[in-house]
Amino acid sequence: MDVTEILSYCNNKNGVEETFPFNPDALVLKVGGKMFMLIALESQPLTISLKTDPEWSLELREKYPQITGAYHMNKTHWNSVVCDGLKRELIFKLIDHSYDMVFSSLTKKKKEELELLKR
């Protein structure tokens, strides 16, 4: 899995925007102005950070050595995911989970605005 494939998958989601608020090597994907993923563009192997339910985070970290607390982020809510060695279905599931968590936290008005973008 590479950055292009991940970006293609994410950009098919409603209201996703790409930003570089930290530096040119840290691509941040947002929905409704809130971050749901960070991609370390220069990291080898490819590493992404995703928001994850705290209980599920603990399970994931125990099961997969590629998943750890995210660097420079709240480790209760964010995981770093080294994509090498993980099934693409799991990576997509983690991306969906992060996006859905952030989307669900948006105001009703913001959700409605984003829904209008679909049409």
Secondary structure, 3 states (H helix, E strand, C coil): CCHHHHHHHHHCCCCEEEECCCCCCEEEEEECCEEEEEEECCCCCCEEEEECCHHHHHHHHHHCCCEEECCCCCCCCEEEEECCCCCHHHHHHHHHHHHHHHHHCCCHHHHHHHHHHHC
